[in-house]
Each structure stands twice: as C-alpha cells, then as structure tokens.
Amino acid sequence: MRAIRVEEAVGNILCHDITKIVPGEFKGTAFKKGHIVTKGDIPELLKLGKEHIYVWEFKKGFVHENEAGLRIARAIRGLGLILTAPNEGKVNLVAATDGMCMIDEDCLLKINMIEEIVVATRSNKRPVKKGEVIAGVRVVPLVIDERKIKLVEDIGYEPNIISVKPFNFCKVGIITTGSEVYHGRIQDKFGPVVTAKAEAYGCKVIEQIIVPDDVELIARAANTLINHGADLILTTGGMSVDPDDVTPSGIKKAGAKIISYGAPVLPGSMFMVAYLGKVPVLGLPGCVMYNRVTVFDLILPQVLAGEAIDRSMIVRLGMGGLCLKCEVCHYPACSFGTGA
C-alpha cells in the first residue's frame, strides 16, 4: 500500500476505513476499506480532512475483491440461483424458486482448497424456499492474484456446482394396509398426515386405497394406482417385522424392484424405497404418523426434485441420521440427515 493525494486517488482502493463524525448527529464509517475511490468522493474526503489516503497499489494480474466475488459466484452458479451485487467483496447466491439445494461436494472442496478463496453453503440436499441464501462467496484479501480466480473458473466448467432443483408436481396415490383399518375397527390417522406432507410440496393426492394385510390385494392396489395415473405411491402400515406385516411383499408382488428396506435413520428405520417401473414407491414406517420429522422428510423432497434414489443414498443418511427431537423443531435448519 502507499499514501497518495486525494485528488490523485480516483480508481484506487482504500486500505482502511475512513470515519465521519458529526457531533450530536452521526459517528460511523463514511468510506469502507476496499472502496474504489470515484471523482465524486474527492470533495467529501477533503471535507473529512483527508488530503492523503492509503490505497492499494494495483498490479497487473490482480483483481479487486468485488470483481473476484462476482467471478467466483458466476463460475459456481447452477440452475435456480440468482446473484446479489457484491458488498465488501461478498456475493450471495439466492434461490430463485422453491426446490432442493444440490451441491457438488467434491468440486466445492477443490475450490475451497485454493488459498484465499471462500465458498460457504447451506447443507446439501435440503429443501429451500425462494429468496433464501444458498451460498456466500468472497476472497480473503482486498485484491487477489487473478490466477486463483481462473482456477475456480476452470473447476466451474463442471455444470451445477451449486443449484436449486425445483420440485415436480406429482399425483400421489396412498395404499393404507391393516385389517384393523380395513374393517373399520380403528380410524385411519396415517393418511391425513402423509397427505399434508405431500400437499406442502404442491402435490395432489388422487386416491387412497385401504386394504387388509394381504399380499395379493396390496399388489392389486399398487397397480390400480399406476393405472389411475399416480406418479408417486406412498404405503402406510405393514412395514414392521411382524409376520402379518406384508406390505413389502405386496409391493414386490406388484412387480416393483425393492431398492432398500431399512434405513440407518431414527426415527424411520423401517423405511422402504422401491420402483414400480419408473414410479417411486415409499413404504412409510409407523413413526411418520406421530413424529414431526422422520426419514420420510429426508427422502420425499429428493424424490420430488427428480433424484433417483439408490441404496448408497439411503446408507449415507446414517451420518446425521439421529433426530435429536428438539423441544422446538428447526428442521431443515439442523443436523438431521446432513450426511446425505
């Protein structure tokens, strides 16, 4: 840095804050460190008693923090994101729509391994709302070697390092199993719970079929829902290890491929994922009926964002898969399921 006359400072970058004091009215920062001096700033700086100021001496091959922040943000921005204007070098990536926050964790690691580069994000694979900040980027110094920015831009050739995938509208079919519900001995309380969760994502429940614990009838119900246009099938009941809980067998009998039966998540360990053709079938354990957040809340938004669920995705839920059942639930702004 070097001292320079104010009149000669246009286009240079301040190395320090400049304070303004108006007795009884104002005391604060008039010009912040990193500010690029303009012609219009000169009269105000002189009024503040600044005939000389300290500025960064620009060197070829270096870029200002504001330009660096924008270039990094543009390099990592995927679908469903908009950028804010730089503020003291920081640029935010904001969700342009409701959807699923998706992050290429390997690329993010490569970028943050570049010295003086900072990219901080939300947790991966989390539902987010339009207008929420998904990531913030900046560089550490006021000016940075442009070669480091180009390294980020090279990594940024990978598409959608950070993105928000919008949720798809799904027509949902529900199969409720259990002889006690089928014969009217007890009222079904499961259906309204899962209906509310599906509708919260803009989906529509087109039909609910109640059947006893019978493999053939469960299989028939699944195919009926497919024929009626269901894009997603949810089964409630019959997911435990009791001999008469035969929902997984019924779904398999319908021709579905079971991807996973059981998940390293509490609550929600007796969870099933299957595919009947291209239609996902989620077998919901009983805890979904009475726990505010379960494995269902981790997988449903991924399905609605068009993610194909495989066994490895389910297994990875174990890291962070223990819900702490906080007195005040803050999901999805918590650790539950963050290993996914």
N, C-alpha and C positions, 0 to 999 in steps of 0.2 A: 504494500500500500504506500501511498505517497500523499503529501499535502499539496493542494492545488488552489489557486484563486477561484472564488465562487464564479466569477464571470467566465472562467475557462472550463467550468465543470460540466457543461451540458453533455449528456451522453455517458457520463461516468457513473460508477456505482458507489453509493455511500458505504463506508466501512463501519459506521457507528450510528446509533440513534441520535437525533437532534431534538432537544426538548424545547417546548414552548410554555412560557408561564405568563398568564395574565392575572395579576393579583386580584383575588376575590372572585375570579370567574373560571379560570381554566389552568390546569397544570397537567401536561401529558406530552406524548410524542407527536411532534409535528412532521418529522420525516423518519422513517424506519430504516434501519440497516438493510442494505440490499436495494434501496430505492434508486432508480435511474433518474438522474437529475435532468430536468427539462428547462427550456428557456423561461417558462413561466414561473419556475421555482426560484429564480435568482432574486427577484425583489423581496420575497418572503424570507429567504435565507439572510439577506442583508439586514432586514428588519430585526432578525433574531440575533444580530451581532456577529454573524459568521462571514468574515471576509475570506477565510481559508477553511477548507474542509478536507478530510481524509477520504480518499477514494481508492478503489482497487484499480490497479493498472492493468488494462485489458491486454492480453497477449493472444496472438493468433493461435487458433486451435482450442480456445476455451470458450465456454458458453455460460451465460448468466443462469441463475437458479430457476427463474421463471420459464425461460425457453427450455431448459433441461427438463423441468417438471412436465411441461406440455408434451415434449417429445417422448418421454417415458410413458406417459398416460396414453398417448396415441398408439404407441407400439404394443401395449398390453391389452388395449380395449378390444373386447369381443362384442358379440351381439347383445342388444338390450341394455346398453350403457350410454350415458351422456357424460361429458366432461364439464367441470366448473372452470371458471377463469382462475389463473394462478393467483395465490395470495401468499406473499412472502415465500414464494417458491413451491408451495404445496398445491397440488391439483387433486381434486376428488373425482372418483368415478361413481356415478349415481345411477340407480336402477331406473330405466325408462318405462318399466312395466312390472307388474307383479310376476313373480316367477321363482325359479330355482337358481341360487347362486352356485355357479360352477367355476372351479379353479383348477388349472393345470399345475399341480403341486410341484412337479419336477422342474417345470420352467420357472415357477416362482422362486424356487430355491436357487437356480442358476443365476437369476437376476440379482437376488439379494446377496449372493456371494461376490458380486462386483463391488469393490470398495467404494464407499461414499454414495451408494445408491440405496434408497429406502422405498420399499413397496409393502405396505401393511394392508391386510384384507380382513373381511369377515371370515367366519368359519366356512369351510367348503360344504357344499350340498345342503344348504339351508334355505328354507322358504323366505323370501324377502318381499317387501312391498315397494310399489312405485314411489320414488322420491327418497328412498333410504340410501345412505352412503355405503357402497360395497367395498371400496378401497381408497386409500390415500397414498400419493406418491410424492417424493421430493428428493433432492440431493442434500448432502450434509453441508458442503461449503457454499459460499455465495457464487463462486464461479468454479466450473469443473472442466476437466480435460474432456474434450468432445469425443475422444476415442472411447471413453467409458459409455457415453450415451449411444454410440454406434454399436457397441457390444450388446446393449439392451435391445436396440432396434433389430439386430441380427437374430436374437432369440425370438423377438416379436414376430418373425415371419411365421412362426407356428400360430395357426388360427385360434382365436378364442382362448387366450391365456386366462383371461377373466371375462365371464359373460353371465348374463341372466337369461335363462331359457324360460319362455312364457309357458304357462300351464295350458294343456289341451283340454277342451271341453269333452267330457266323457259321459256317455249314457251308462249308468251303473245299474247292475242287477244284483239283488241280495238273495242269498239262499240261507234261510234260517232252519237249522236242524234241531231236533229234540222232540221226542214223543210227548213230553210234558207240555210243550208249547202247541204242538200239532193238535193234541186232543183238548186244548183249552184249559188244562189244569192250572197253568200259570200264564200271566200276560207276558208277551214279548216286550222286553225293555231294551234289547240289543239293537233292533232295527232303527229306532229313533236316534240313538247315539251315533251310529255309523252314517246314517242319512245326513245328520247335521254336519259331520266332519266332511263328507263328500261335497255337500252343497256350499260349504265355506270356501271351496276352491272353484265354485262356479259350475259344478257338475249337476246332473239331474238323475235322480233315482227313478228308473222307468218301471220297475217291477220288483216285488218281494214275494218269493215263493217259500212257504213254510212246509217242511216235510218231516216225517219221523226219521229216526236213526236207521235208515235203510239205504244200503249201497245203491241199489237199482234206482230208487226214487231220487236220490241225490244226483246221480248221473243224469237222469232224465231232466231234472230241474236245470242243471247246468246247460244242457244242450237247448232246452227251451229258451233260456235267456239269450243264448247266442243267436238263435233263430229270430228272436224279437229285437235284435239289434244292439245288444249290450256290448260296450267297448271295454268294460271292466266288471268283474264279478267278485263280490265280497261274500264270504261264507261266515256265518256266526253260529257258534255251538259245535259240539262234536270234535273238538281239537285236542282233548286230553288223551292220556294213555289208557283210559278205562276201556274195557273190551267192547262196550256198546257205543263208543265214540268213533264213528266210522267215516267222518267227513273226508279225510284224505283218500281213503279207499274209494269213496264215491266219485270224487273229482278225477282220480286216476281212471276209474271205470268209464268215465265220460270221454276218455281219450286224451286227457291232459298229461303233460310232462311235468313231474314234480321237480322243481329246481332246488328247493330247500325245505325241509321240515324240521323246525327247531332253529332258534336264533340266540346268539350269546348276548341277550338283552333282557334286563329286568326293570320293569315288568314287560312280559311279552315273549317268553322263551318258547312257548308252544305255537309259534307262528309258521305259516306255510306260504310259500310262493310257488305257483305253478303257471303254466301257459297252456291254454286250450286253443291250439292254433296260434294266432297272434294275440289272443285276448288274455291279459293277465288275470289270474285268479289268486286272491289273497285270502288265506284262511286265518281268521282272527281268533286269538285266544280269549278266554272269558274276561281277562283283566281290562280289555278295551272298553268293556261296559261300565266299569266303575273307577278306573284310573284316568286322571286328566290327560296324561301323556304316556304313550307306550311305543313299542316298536312300530305300530301302525302309523304313528305320526312321523316317523323317520322315513318310511318306505313310500307312503301314499304320494307325497309331493314329487318324489323321484319318478314314480310311475306316470304321474300326470304331466311331467316335463318330458316324457318320451324316452326315459332311460330304460334300457333292457336290464332287468335285474338278474344277476348271476350269483352263484354260491359264494364267490370271493367277496362280493359286495356285502352279503349278509354277515360273513365271518368277520369282516373288518369293523362291523358295528360293535364288537366286543370292547374295543378301546373307547371308553366313554359310554359304554352301554349300560351303566348302572345309574338309574334315575335316583336322585337324592330325595325326591318327594318333598321339596322345599315347601314351607308353610305358605309362601307366596310364589306361585309358579311363574318363571320368567322365560320359559321356552318360547321361541328358539334361541333366546339370548342366554344360553347356558352351555354347560359342558356335555349334556346328554347327547350321545350319538356322534360326538365330534370326531371319533376315529374313522368314520366313514369317508 
